[in-house]
Amino acid sequence: MCETCGCGAKSGEGHRTVPVLETLLAENDRIAAHVREHLNAHGVLAINLMSSPGSGKTSLLEATFGALPPGLRVAVIEGDLETENDAARIRRHGVPAVQITTGVACHLDAAMVHDALHGFSLDEIDILFIENVGNLVCPADFDIGAHLAVVLLSVTEGDDKPEKYPVIFHNADQVLLTKIDLLRVLEEFDPSRVRSSLERVRGTGDHGAITLTEVSAKTGAGLSEWISWLTIQLAAYRTLHPQHPER
C-alpha cells in the first residue's frame, strides 16, 4: 500500500521501517508547523476533514457552501489517489479548489498541503477545508498543518467505528454522523451506540467529551449546528490570530 507511511512494510522489515518512519514524521511535523505559521499570517483557519471513502465529505462541503453566513470566504484542498472529480465538483459552486493526487499514498502530508497553498490567494480565504484521502488509519498519524480535525462517520458504515479506529476519533475536534436520512432504512444502526463508542475511546471528562453532530447533506438536517460550530471556531481562531499581512 502506502510507502510514505510504512503501512506497506512486509513482515520482518520493522527494524528498518521504524527509524525511517520516525524521521519522516519529524520532517513532516516541521513542515506542518511552517504551514500553520503561513496560514496564521493570513488569518486562515484550516480544517482537516477525514473519514472512510464514501462517507460524504464532498457532499457535506457542497451543502456547507450554501449554508454559510454571507461574506464568509472558503476554499478547498481535495486529496485523492487519482482524478480531479471532487475538485471539479467544488469549483462548480464558485469555490476555489486545488486537487492533490497522491498516487499510491493513502493520506495527505504537510509537504503536499504546503505546495497546494500556492494555488490560492490566502488573503481572500477565511476557512480552508482540507479533504483528506478516504482512510481512517494513516491520516490520523500525519499533521498536515491544519488547526482542527473533523471526522465523518456515515450511517452506512457501522456504529462501532470509533472503537475499531480509535486514534482518528480520539484526536478529533468534531465528529459528524452523516447520511442520517438513511437511518429510516438502516434500522440496525444506532446513533446512541456511536456515542457510547466515542465515550469509551475518548473518556467523558472535559478533555474527552465531544458532541456527535448528526447531519444530512441531502435534507439539510443538522447543517445549522455544523455551521454554528464552524463560525464559533473561526471567531475563537481570529481572537488568537488576528489577520495581518504576511511578514
MARVEX-397942 format. One record per residue (C-alpha): residue in one letter; residue number from 0; x, y, z. Coordinates in pm, whole numbers, m for minus. Layout:
// residues N
 code pos     xx     yy     zz
    A NUM      X      Y      Z
...
END
This chain:
// residues 247
 code pos     xx     yy     zz
    M   0      0      0      0
    C   1    138    336    105
    E   2    516    356    102
    T   3    516    702    261
    C   4    379    598    600
    G   5    519    249    642
    C   6    186     64    620
    G   7    317   m132    322
    A   8    610   m282    514
    K   9    648   m658    486
    S  10    690   m888    782
    G  11   1042   m873    922
    E  12   1113   m523    790
    G  13   1011   m344   1108
    H  14   1371   m287   1219
    R  15   1427    m83    901
    T  16   1083     79    873
    V  17   1051    226   1224
    P  18   1359    455   1216
    V  19   1272    577    867
    L  20    914    645    971
    E  21   1028    838   1280
    T  22   1249   1057   1062
    L  23    967   1103    812
    L  24    720   1210   1080
    A  25    968   1453   1234
    E  26   1026   1623    899
    N  27    652   1622    830
    D  28    585   1789   1166
    R  29    842   2058   1085
    I  30    671   2138    756
    A  31    328   2125    922
    A  32    436   2389   1174
    H  33    555   2604    883
    V  34    219   2558    706
    R  35     34   2676   1019
    E  36    261   2978   1052
    H  37    187   3067    691
    L  38   m189   3027    740
    N  39   m180   3226   1064
    A  40     m1   3511    887
    H  41   m306   3542    662
    G  42   m572   3466    925
    V  43   m684   3142    756
    L  44   m842   2869    970
    A  45   m762   2524    824
    I  46   m983   2222    893
    N  47   m875   1866    816
    L  48  m1175   1655    705
    M  49  m1117   1282    747
    S  50  m1331    972    702
    S  51  m1371    642    522
    P  52  m1424    662    143
    G  53  m1783    745     56
    S  54  m1886    892    390
    G  55  m1994   1216    223
    K  56  m1708   1463    275
    T  57  m1753   1635    m62
    S  58  m2132   1632    m34
    L  59  m2105   1789    311
    L  60  m1885   2065    170
    E  61  m2130   2132   m112
    A  62  m2415   2163    139
    T  63  m2197   2379    365
    F  64  m2130   2638     93
    G  65  m2496   2728     64
    A  66  m2547   2746    441
    L  67  m2253   2966    536
    P  68  m2311   3322    658
    P  69  m2287   3584    382
    G  70  m1933   3708    326
    L  71  m1757   3408    480
    R  72  m1496   3301    224
    V  73  m1387   2940    187
    A  74  m1153   2731    m26
    V  75  m1084   2358    m50
    I  76   m787   2128    m93
    E  77   m902   1789   m225
    G  78   m700   1473   m165
    D  79   m749   1155   m368
    L  80   m528    886   m516
    E  81   m638    982   m868
    T  82   m875   1212  m1068
    E  83   m987   1573  m1024
    N  84  m1351   1472   m981
    D  85  m1404   1620   m635
    A  86  m1221   1945   m708
    A  87  m1436   1988  m1018
    R  88  m1749   1945   m804
    I  89  m1626   2212   m562
    R  90  m1539   2460   m837
    R  91  m1892   2435   m979
    H  92  m2004   2620   m665
    G  93  m1763   2904   m738
    V  94  m1531   2793   m458
    P  95  m1154   2782   m523
    A  96  m1021   2426   m511
    V  97   m683   2260   m559
    Q  98   m669   1886   m621
    I  99   m386   1676   m479
    T 100   m349   1333   m641
    T 101   m134   1116   m417
    G 102    m83    819   m649
    V 103    m26    535   m402
    A 104    m14    738    m78
    C 105   m316    670    146
    H 106   m307   1013    314
    L 107   m206   1373    264
    D 108    110   1505    426
    A 109    228   1853    519
    A 110    452   1893    213
    M 111    159   1822    m20
    V 112    m54   2081    157
    H 113    232   2333    156
    D 114    265   2302   m221
    A 115   m112   2325   m272
    L 116   m128   2658    m85
    H 117     44   2822   m381
    G 118   m278   2768   m575
    F 119   m470   3014   m357
    S 120   m476   3381   m268
    L 121   m476   3328    108
    D 122   m579   3685    185
    E 123   m914   3602     22
    I 124   m988   3297    241
    D 125  m1140   3270    589
    I 126  m1169   2891    618
    L 127   m964   2636    424
    F 128  m1115   2289    418
    I 129   m866   2009    352
    E 130  m1047   1695    239
    N 131   m807   1416    319
    V 132   m781   1084    137
    G 133  m1060    847    242
    N 134   m899    635    513
    L 135   m946    600    890
    V 136   m590    488    962
    C 137   m296    672    803
    P 138   m436   1030    800
    A 139   m457   1015   1180
    D 140    m78    999   1209
    F 141     16   1289    981
    D 142     m6   1651   1090
    I 143    m84   1846    772
    G 144    m77   2194    922
    A 145   m449   2217    994
    H 146   m583   2380   1310
    L 147   m878   2147   1362
    A 148   m964   1786   1278
    V 149  m1317   1681   1183
    V 150  m1402   1313   1137
    L 151  m1709   1197    946
    L 152  m1884    867   1014
    S 153  m2174    772    789
    V 154  m2465    555    898
    T 155  m2377    312    617
    E 156  m2054    213    794
    G 157  m2123     76   1140
    D 158  m2183    222   1483
    D 159  m1869     71   1641
    K 160  m1616    253   1418
    P 161  m1469    474   1697
    E 162  m1353    167   1888
    K 163  m1221     m3   1574
    Y 164  m1025    308   1466
    P 165   m962    482   1799
    V 166   m669    710   1707
    I 167   m852    920   1449
    F 168  m1161    956   1669
    H 169   m964   1022   1987
    N 170   m789   1319   1827
    A 171  m1094   1469   1655
    D 172  m1220   1816   1745
    Q 173  m1560   1736   1596
    V 174  m1734   1416   1486
    L 175  m2013   1430   1231
    L 176  m2260   1147   1182
    T 177  m2351   1179    814
    K 178  m2628   1049    588
    I 179  m2878   1040    874
    D 180  m3158   1050    616
    L 181  m3080    679    565
    L 182  m3149    586    927
    R 183  m3509    508    833
    V 184  m3390    217    619
    L 185  m3083    116    823
    E 186  m3257     21   1143
    E 187  m2957   m176   1267
    F 188  m2753    144   1302
    D 189  m2797    307   1642
    P 190  m2655    660   1697
    S 191  m2657    600   2073
    R 192  m2407    318   2023
    V 193  m2180    559   1834
    R 194  m2193    799   2129
    S 195  m2112    517   2371
    S 196  m1827    404   2147
    L 197  m1688    758   2138
    E 198  m1707    784   2517
    R 199  m1512    462   2556
    V 200  m1243    590   2319
    R 201  m1223    948   2445
    G 202  m1347    934   2802
    T 203  m1618   1158   2948
    G 204  m1414   1432   3116
    D 205  m1372   1785   2984
    H 206  m1081   1676   2764
    G 207  m1252   1368   2624
    A 208  m1614   1474   2586
    I 209  m1723   1560   2233
    T 210  m2057   1631   2072
    L 211  m2169   1396   1795
    T 212  m2344   1616   1538
    E 213  m2596   1438   1315
    V 214  m2618   1582    964
    S 215  m2764   1510    623
    A 216  m2623   1687    318
    K 217  m2929   1566    127
    T 218  m3202   1707    352
    G 219  m3007   1979    534
    A 220  m3076   1828    875
    G 221  m2814   1928   1129
    L 222  m2642   2176    898
    S 223  m2726   2470   1123
    E 224  m2542   2303   1413
    W 225  m2243   2234   1189
    I 226  m2234   2593   1059
    S 227  m2267   2727   1414
    W 228  m1967   2519   1522
    L 229  m1764   2648   1225
    T 230  m1840   3013   1298
    I 231  m1762   2970   1669
    Q 232  m1429   2807   1584
    L 233  m1343   3083   1336
    A 234  m1421   3353   1592
    A 235  m1204   3179   1852
    Y 236   m923   3140   1599
    R 237   m938   3506   1496
    T 238   m911   3608   1860
    L 239   m585   3416   1888
    H 240   m457   3500   1539
    P 241   m581   3837   1420
    Q 242   m536   3879   1048
    H 243   m236   4079    935
    P 244    m15   4099    625
    E 245    240   3822    595
    R 246    587   3919    716
END
